[in-house]
Amino acid sequence: MKKLVCEFLLILAWAVPVAASPEYSIQAVRYASAEGEVAGLVMGGPKGEKITIAMVVWLI
């Protein structure tokens, strides 16, 4: 009985096709930039130091 079950599982494994992995890419699309002072964004940040923040949308 055990041999019959093993043979059945082996035949079933050959009959089921292997699924291909999906192909995709991940890309960031930058649509704007925001400039400001670090002190305006972070408490205790250095005054007068500027920072540029990228605004992006992710495409998958």
N, CA, C and O atoms as a CHARMM CRD file, in Angstrom:
* protein
*
  240
    1    1 MET  N      0.81800  -1.19300   0.00000 PROA 1      0.00000
    2    1 MET  CA     0.00000   0.00000   0.00000 PROA 1      0.00000
    3    1 MET  C      0.86300   1.25800   0.00000 PROA 1      0.00000
    4    1 MET  O      0.58900   2.22000  -0.71700 PROA 1      0.00000
    5    2 LYS  N      1.91300   1.22600   0.82300 PROA 2      0.00000
    6    2 LYS  CA     2.79800   2.38400   0.91800 PROA 2      0.00000
    7    2 LYS  C      3.49800   2.63700  -0.42300 PROA 2      0.00000
    8    2 LYS  O      3.67600   3.78300  -0.83400 PROA 2      0.00000
    9    3 LYS  N      3.88900   1.55500  -1.09500 PROA 3      0.00000
   10    3 LYS  CA     4.55300   1.67300  -2.38800 PROA 3      0.00000
   11    3 LYS  C      3.60400   2.26800  -3.41800 PROA 3      0.00000
   12    3 LYS  O      4.01600   3.09300  -4.23400 PROA 3      0.00000
   13    4 LEU  N      2.34100   1.86100  -3.39100 PROA 4      0.00000
   14    4 LEU  CA     1.34500   2.37900  -4.31800 PROA 4      0.00000
   15    4 LEU  C      1.13100   3.88100  -4.12800 PROA 4      0.00000
   16    4 LEU  O      1.00700   4.62300  -5.10200 PROA 4      0.00000
   17    5 VAL  N      1.08900   4.31700  -2.89000 PROA 5      0.00000
   18    5 VAL  CA     0.93300   5.75200  -2.59900 PROA 5      0.00000
   19    5 VAL  C      2.14900   6.52800  -3.08800 PROA 5      0.00000
   20    5 VAL  O      2.00300   7.61000  -3.65800 PROA 5      0.00000
   21    6 CYS  N      3.33900   5.99300  -2.87300 PROA 6      0.00000
   22    6 CYS  CA     4.56200   6.66600  -3.33600 PROA 6      0.00000
   23    6 CYS  C      4.59200   6.76700  -4.85800 PROA 6      0.00000
   24    6 CYS  O      4.97900   7.79900  -5.40700 PROA 6      0.00000
   25    7 GLU  N      4.18500   5.70400  -5.53500 PROA 7      0.00000
   26    7 GLU  CA     4.16400   5.74500  -6.99700 PROA 7      0.00000
   27    7 GLU  C      3.13800   6.75700  -7.50500 PROA 7      0.00000
   28    7 GLU  O      3.39200   7.47600  -8.47100 PROA 7      0.00000
   29    8 PHE  N      1.98400   6.80900  -6.85000 PROA 8      0.00000
   30    8 PHE  CA     0.96000   7.77800  -7.23400 PROA 8      0.00000
   31    8 PHE  C      1.47400   9.21300  -7.06700 PROA 8      0.00000
   32    8 PHE  O      1.27700  10.04700  -7.95000 PROA 8      0.00000
   33    9 LEU  N      2.11600   9.49400  -5.96100 PROA 9      0.00000
   34    9 LEU  CA     2.65600  10.83600  -5.71700 PROA 9      0.00000
   35    9 LEU  C      3.74800  11.18700  -6.71600 PROA 9      0.00000
   36    9 LEU  O      3.86100  12.33800  -7.13700 PROA 9      0.00000
   37   10 LEU  N      4.54400  10.21000  -7.09300 PROA 10     0.00000
   38   10 LEU  CA     5.60400  10.44500  -8.07100 PROA 10     0.00000
   39   10 LEU  C      5.01600  10.77500  -9.43900 PROA 10     0.00000
   40   10 LEU  O      5.48400  11.69300 -10.11200 PROA 10     0.00000
   41   11 ILE  N      3.99400  10.03000  -9.85000 PROA 11     0.00000
   42   11 ILE  CA     3.32900  10.30200 -11.13200 PROA 11     0.00000
   43   11 ILE  C      2.65200  11.66900 -11.09000 PROA 11     0.00000
   44   11 ILE  O      2.69900  12.41700 -12.06700 PROA 11     0.00000
   45   12 LEU  N      2.02700  11.99300  -9.97100 PROA 12     0.00000
   46   12 LEU  CA     1.36300  13.28800  -9.82200 PROA 12     0.00000
   47   12 LEU  C      2.36600  14.43300  -9.90000 PROA 12     0.00000
   48   12 LEU  O      2.07300  15.47700 -10.48300 PROA 12     0.00000
   49   13 ALA  N      3.53500  14.24700  -9.32200 PROA 13     0.00000
   50   13 ALA  CA     4.56800  15.29200  -9.35200 PROA 13     0.00000
   51   13 ALA  C      5.06000  15.53800 -10.77200 PROA 13     0.00000
   52   13 ALA  O      5.36500  16.67800 -11.12000 PROA 13     0.00000
   53   14 TRP  N      5.14600  14.51200 -11.59400 PROA 14     0.00000
   54   14 TRP  CA     5.56500  14.68100 -12.99300 PROA 14     0.00000
   55   14 TRP  C      4.47900  15.33300 -13.83000 PROA 14     0.00000
   56   14 TRP  O      4.77100  16.04600 -14.79000 PROA 14     0.00000
   57   15 ALA  N      3.21700  15.08800 -13.46600 PROA 15     0.00000
   58   15 ALA  CA     2.09400  15.58100 -14.26800 PROA 15     0.00000
   59   15 ALA  C      1.80900  17.06000 -14.03000 PROA 15     0.00000
   60   15 ALA  O      1.29300  17.73300 -14.92300 PROA 15     0.00000
   61   16 VAL  N      2.12700  17.57400 -12.86200 PROA 16     0.00000
   62   16 VAL  CA     1.83100  18.96900 -12.53000 PROA 16     0.00000
   63   16 VAL  C      2.94800  19.85100 -13.08700 PROA 16     0.00000
   64   16 VAL  O      4.11600  19.65500 -12.75300 PROA 16     0.00000
   65   17 PRO  N      2.59500  20.82200 -13.93600 PROA 17     0.00000
   66   17 PRO  CA     3.63800  21.70100 -14.48300 PROA 17     0.00000
   67   17 PRO  C      4.19600  22.63400 -13.41000 PROA 17     0.00000
   68   17 PRO  O      3.49700  23.02800 -12.47700 PROA 17     0.00000
   69   18 VAL  N      5.44600  22.96700 -13.56700 PROA 18     0.00000
   70   18 VAL  CA     6.11000  23.87500 -12.63000 PROA 18     0.00000
   71   18 VAL  C      5.73500  25.30600 -13.00800 PROA 18     0.00000
   72   18 VAL  O      5.86400  25.70500 -14.16600 PROA 18     0.00000
   73   19 ALA  N      5.27400  26.06700 -12.03200 PROA 19     0.00000
   74   19 ALA  CA     4.87400  27.45400 -12.28400 PROA 19     0.00000
   75   19 ALA  C      6.11400  28.32300 -12.46300 PROA 19     0.00000
   76   19 ALA  O      7.06400  28.23900 -11.68500 PROA 19     0.00000
   77   20 ALA  N      6.08700  29.15500 -13.49800 PROA 20     0.00000
   78   20 ALA  CA     7.20200  30.07400 -13.74100 PROA 20     0.00000
   79   20 ALA  C      7.08200  31.26000 -12.79200 PROA 20     0.00000
   80   20 ALA  O      5.98000  31.71500 -12.48400 PROA 20     0.00000
   81   21 SER  N      8.21700  31.74900 -12.33900 PROA 21     0.00000
   82   21 SER  CA     8.19100  32.90800 -11.45200 PROA 21     0.00000
   83   21 SER  C      7.83000  34.15500 -12.26100 PROA 21     0.00000
   84   21 SER  O      8.25600  34.29900 -13.40700 PROA 21     0.00000
   85   22 PRO  N      7.05300  35.04700 -11.66900 PROA 22     0.00000
   86   22 PRO  CA     6.64500  36.25100 -12.40100 PROA 22     0.00000
   87   22 PRO  C      7.83800  37.17400 -12.63700 PROA 22     0.00000
   88   22 PRO  O      8.74000  37.26700 -11.80400 PROA 22     0.00000
   89   23 GLU  N      7.82900  37.83800 -13.75600 PROA 23     0.00000
   90   23 GLU  CA     8.89600  38.79300 -14.05400 PROA 23     0.00000
   91   23 GLU  C      8.33500  40.20200 -13.92800 PROA 23     0.00000
   92   23 GLU  O      7.31900  40.53300 -14.53900 PROA 23     0.00000
   93   24 TYR  N      8.99100  41.01300 -13.14500 PROA 24     0.00000
   94   24 TYR  CA     8.55200  42.38900 -12.96100 PROA 24     0.00000
   95   24 TYR  C      9.76400  43.24000 -12.61100 PROA 24     0.00000
   96   24 TYR  O     10.84900  42.72900 -12.33400 PROA 24     0.00000
   97   25 SER  N      9.55200  44.54000 -12.63000 PROA 25     0.00000
   98   25 SER  CA    10.61100  45.46000 -12.22900 PROA 25     0.00000
   99   25 SER  C     10.00800  46.50300 -11.29700 PROA 25     0.00000
  100   25 SER  O      8.80300  46.75500 -11.32900 PROA 25     0.00000
  101   26 ILE  N     10.83600  47.09200 -10.48700 PROA 26     0.00000
  102   26 ILE  CA    10.41600  48.14700  -9.56300 PROA 26     0.00000
  103   26 ILE  C     11.19200  49.39800  -9.93100 PROA 26     0.00000
  104   26 ILE  O     12.42100  49.38400 -10.00300 PROA 26     0.00000
  105   27 GLN  N     10.45500  50.48600 -10.16300 PROA 27     0.00000
  106   27 GLN  CA    11.10000  51.73700 -10.56500 PROA 27     0.00000
  107   27 GLN  C     10.53300  52.89400  -9.76200 PROA 27     0.00000
  108   27 GLN  O      9.33600  52.93500  -9.47500 PROA 27     0.00000
  109   28 ALA  N     11.39200  53.82700  -9.40100 PROA 28     0.00000
  110   28 ALA  CA    10.97000  55.04600  -8.72000 PROA 28     0.00000
  111   28 ALA  C     10.92200  56.17000  -9.74600 PROA 28     0.00000
  112   28 ALA  O     11.89500  56.41100 -10.46200 PROA 28     0.00000
  113   29 VAL  N      9.78700  56.85400  -9.81200 PROA 29     0.00000
  114   29 VAL  CA     9.62800  57.98000 -10.72600 PROA 29     0.00000
  115   29 VAL  C      9.59800  59.24600  -9.87800 PROA 29     0.00000
  116   29 VAL  O      8.67500  59.45600  -9.09100 PROA 29     0.00000
  117   30 ARG  N     10.60300  60.07500 -10.04300 PROA 30     0.00000
  118   30 ARG  CA    10.68600  61.32200  -9.28000 PROA 30     0.00000
  119   30 ARG  C      9.87800  62.39400  -9.99900 PROA 30     0.00000
  120   30 ARG  O     10.14100  62.68800 -11.16600 PROA 30     0.00000
  121   31 TYR  N      8.89800  62.98000  -9.31700 PROA 31     0.00000
  122   31 TYR  CA     8.04400  63.97800  -9.94400 PROA 31     0.00000
  123   31 TYR  C      8.23200  65.37500  -9.36000 PROA 31     0.00000
  124   31 TYR  O      7.76000  66.34900  -9.94600 PROA 31     0.00000
  125   32 ALA  N      8.90800  65.49500  -8.22000 PROA 32     0.00000
  126   32 ALA  CA     9.12900  66.81700  -7.62900 PROA 32     0.00000
  127   32 ALA  C     10.23900  66.73900  -6.59000 PROA 32     0.00000
  128   32 ALA  O     10.66400  65.65900  -6.17900 PROA 32     0.00000
  129   33 SER  N     10.68900  67.90500  -6.18300 PROA 33     0.00000
  130   33 SER  CA    11.65500  68.03100  -5.09600 PROA 33     0.00000
  131   33 SER  C     11.17500  69.13000  -4.15500 PROA 33     0.00000
  132   33 SER  O     10.63900  70.14700  -4.59600 PROA 33     0.00000
  133   34 ALA  N     11.37000  68.92000  -2.87800 PROA 34     0.00000
  134   34 ALA  CA    11.00700  69.93100  -1.88400 PROA 34     0.00000
  135   34 ALA  C     12.28200  70.35200  -1.16800 PROA 34     0.00000
  136   34 ALA  O     13.06500  69.51700  -0.71500 PROA 34     0.00000
  137   35 GLU  N     12.47300  71.65400  -1.07600 PROA 35     0.00000
  138   35 GLU  CA    13.64100  72.17300  -0.37100 PROA 35     0.00000
  139   35 GLU  C     13.18100  72.89900   0.88000 PROA 35     0.00000
  140   35 GLU  O     12.15000  73.57200   0.88000 PROA 35     0.00000
  141   36 GLY  N     13.95000  72.75700   1.93900 PROA 36     0.00000
  142   36 GLY  CA    13.62300  73.43200   3.19100 PROA 36     0.00000
  143   36 GLY  C     14.78400  73.34300   4.14900 PROA 36     0.00000
  144   36 GLY  O     15.82500  72.75900   3.84900 PROA 36     0.00000
  145   37 GLU  N     14.58100  73.94400   5.32400 PROA 37     0.00000
  146   37 GLU  CA    15.62000  73.90000   6.34100 PROA 37     0.00000
  147   37 GLU  C     15.43700  72.66200   7.20700 PROA 37     0.00000
  148   37 GLU  O     14.31400  72.24500   7.48800 PROA 37     0.00000
  149   38 VAL  N     16.54500  72.08700   7.62100 PROA 38     0.00000
  150   38 VAL  CA    16.52100  70.91000   8.47600 PROA 38     0.00000
  151   38 VAL  C     15.82800  71.24100   9.79500 PROA 38     0.00000
  152   38 VAL  O     15.10400  70.40300  10.33400 PROA 38     0.00000
  153   39 ALA  N     16.03500  72.43600  10.31900 PROA 39     0.00000
  154   39 ALA  CA    15.43100  72.82900  11.59400 PROA 39     0.00000
  155   39 ALA  C     13.90400  72.84500  11.50300 PROA 39     0.00000
  156   39 ALA  O     13.23400  72.67300  12.52000 PROA 39     0.00000
  157   40 GLY  N     13.34200  73.04600  10.31500 PROA 40     0.00000
  158   40 GLY  CA    11.89800  73.02600  10.15000 PROA 40     0.00000
  159   40 GLY  C     11.32300  71.62300  10.12500 PROA 40     0.00000
  160   40 GLY  O     10.11900  71.44700  10.31000 PROA 40     0.00000
  161   41 LEU  N     12.15400  70.62900   9.90100 PROA 41     0.00000
  162   41 LEU  CA    11.70400  69.24400   9.83100 PROA 41     0.00000
  163   41 LEU  C     12.08100  68.41900  11.05900 PROA 41     0.00000
  164   41 LEU  O     11.34800  67.50700  11.44300 PROA 41     0.00000
  165   42 VAL  N     13.21300  68.73200  11.67300 PROA 42     0.00000
  166   42 VAL  CA    13.72400  67.94700  12.79600 PROA 42     0.00000
  167   42 VAL  C     13.90000  68.85500  14.00300 PROA 42     0.00000
  168   42 VAL  O     14.57100  69.88300  13.92100 PROA 42     0.00000
  169   43 MET  N     13.29300  68.47100  15.12800 PROA 43     0.00000
  170   43 MET  CA    13.42800  69.27000  16.34000 PROA 43     0.00000
  171   43 MET  C     14.88300  69.28800  16.78800 PROA 43     0.00000
  172   43 MET  O     15.49800  68.23400  16.95700 PROA 43     0.00000
  173   44 GLY  N     15.42100  70.45400  16.97500 PROA 44     0.00000
  174   44 GLY  CA    16.81400  70.59900  17.39600 PROA 44     0.00000
  175   44 GLY  C     17.80300  70.50800  16.24700 PROA 44     0.00000
  176   44 GLY  O     19.01100  70.44400  16.47300 PROA 44     0.00000
  177   45 GLY  N     17.30400  70.50000  15.01800 PROA 45     0.00000
  178   45 GLY  CA    18.17700  70.42400  13.84700 PROA 45     0.00000
  179   45 GLY  C     18.95700  71.71800  13.66400 PROA 45     0.00000
  180   45 GLY  O     18.55200  72.76300  14.17100 PROA 45     0.00000
  181   46 PRO  N     20.07700  71.65600  12.94200 PROA 46     0.00000
  182   46 PRO  CA    20.89400  72.84700  12.74200 PROA 46     0.00000
  183   46 PRO  C     20.16000  73.89800  11.89900 PROA 46     0.00000
  184   46 PRO  O     19.59300  73.58900  10.85100 PROA 46     0.00000
  185   47 LYS  N     20.18600  75.13800  12.37800 PROA 47     0.00000
  186   47 LYS  CA    19.53300  76.22900  11.64900 PROA 47     0.00000
  187   47 LYS  C     20.41700  76.65400  10.49100 PROA 47     0.00000
  188   47 LYS  O     21.64100  76.71400  10.61400 PROA 47     0.00000
  189   48 GLY  N     19.78600  76.94600   9.37300 PROA 48     0.00000
  190   48 GLY  CA    20.51300  77.40700   8.20400 PROA 48     0.00000
  191   48 GLY  C     20.95800  76.28300   7.27700 PROA 48     0.00000
  192   48 GLY  O     21.37400  76.55000   6.14900 PROA 48     0.00000
  193   49 GLU  N     20.88100  75.05000   7.72200 PROA 49     0.00000
  194   49 GLU  CA    21.26900  73.93100   6.85900 PROA 49     0.00000
  195   49 GLU  C     20.07100  73.51300   6.00800 PROA 49     0.00000
  196   49 GLU  O     18.98200  73.26900   6.52600 PROA 49     0.00000
  197   50 LYS  N     20.28700  73.43500   4.70100 PROA 50     0.00000
  198   50 LYS  CA    19.20400  73.11300   3.75700 PROA 50     0.00000
  199   50 LYS  C     19.17600  71.61000   3.45700 PROA 50     0.00000
  200   50 LYS  O     20.18500  70.91500   3.57300 PROA 50     0.00000
  201   51 ILE  N     18.00100  71.13900   3.07300 PROA 51     0.00000
  202   51 ILE  CA    17.82800  69.74500   2.68900 PROA 51     0.00000
  203   51 ILE  C     16.88900  69.69100   1.48400 PROA 51     0.00000
  204   51 ILE  O     15.95100  70.48100   1.38200 PROA 51     0.00000
  205   52 THR  N     17.14900  68.75600   0.57900 PROA 52     0.00000
  206   52 THR  CA    16.29300  68.53700  -0.57600 PROA 52     0.00000
  207   52 THR  C     15.67200  67.14500  -0.44000 PROA 52     0.00000
  208   52 THR  O     16.37600  66.15000  -0.27000 PROA 52     0.00000
  209   53 ILE  N     14.34900  67.09700  -0.51900 PROA 53     0.00000
  210   53 ILE  CA    13.62300  65.83800  -0.38800 PROA 53     0.00000
  211   53 ILE  C     13.01600  65.47600  -1.73600 PROA 53     0.00000
  212   53 ILE  O     12.35700  66.30300  -2.36600 PROA 53     0.00000
  213   54 ALA  N     13.23400  64.26100  -2.17200 PROA 54     0.00000
  214   54 ALA  CA    12.69300  63.78400  -3.45500 PROA 54     0.00000
  215   54 ALA  C     11.27200  63.26300  -3.24300 PROA 54     0.00000
  216   54 ALA  O     11.01900  62.48900  -2.32100 PROA 54     0.00000
  217   55 MET  N     10.36100  63.68700  -4.09300 PROA 55     0.00000
  218   55 MET  CA     8.98600  63.17800  -4.11000 PROA 55     0.00000
  219   55 MET  C      8.91100  62.12300  -5.21300 PROA 55     0.00000
  220   55 MET  O      9.13400  62.44200  -6.38100 PROA 55     0.00000
  221   56 VAL  N      8.60700  60.89400  -4.86900 PROA 56     0.00000
  222   56 VAL  CA     8.62100  59.80900  -5.85100 PROA 56     0.00000
  223   56 VAL  C      7.33400  58.99100  -5.78200 PROA 56     0.00000
  224   56 VAL  O      6.64200  58.96300  -4.76500 PROA 56     0.00000
  225   57 VAL  N      7.03900  58.32900  -6.89900 PROA 57     0.00000
  226   57 VAL  CA     5.97200  57.33900  -7.00500 PROA 57     0.00000
  227   57 VAL  C      6.64900  56.04900  -7.43900 PROA 57     0.00000
  228   57 VAL  O      7.50500  56.05600  -8.32400 PROA 57     0.00000
  229   58 TRP  N      6.26100  54.93800  -6.81100 PROA 58     0.00000
  230   58 TRP  CA     6.87300  53.65200  -7.12200 PROA 58     0.00000
  231   58 TRP  C      5.97400  52.87600  -8.09500 PROA 58     0.00000
  232   58 TRP  O      4.77300  52.72700  -7.86900 PROA 58     0.00000
  233   59 LEU  N      6.57200  52.39800  -9.15500 PROA 59     0.00000
  234   59 LEU  CA     5.87700  51.58200 -10.13400 PROA 59     0.00000
  235   59 LEU  C      6.38300  50.14400 -10.03100 PROA 59     0.00000
  236   59 LEU  O      7.58900  49.89800 -10.01400 PROA 59     0.00000
  237   60 ILE  N      5.45500  49.21200  -9.96400 PROA 60     0.00000
  238   60 ILE  CA     5.83400  47.79800  -9.91000 PROA 60     0.00000
  239   60 ILE  C      5.23000  47.11200 -11.12700 PROA 60     0.00000
  240   60 ILE  O      5.40800  45.90800 -11.30900 PROA 60     0.00000
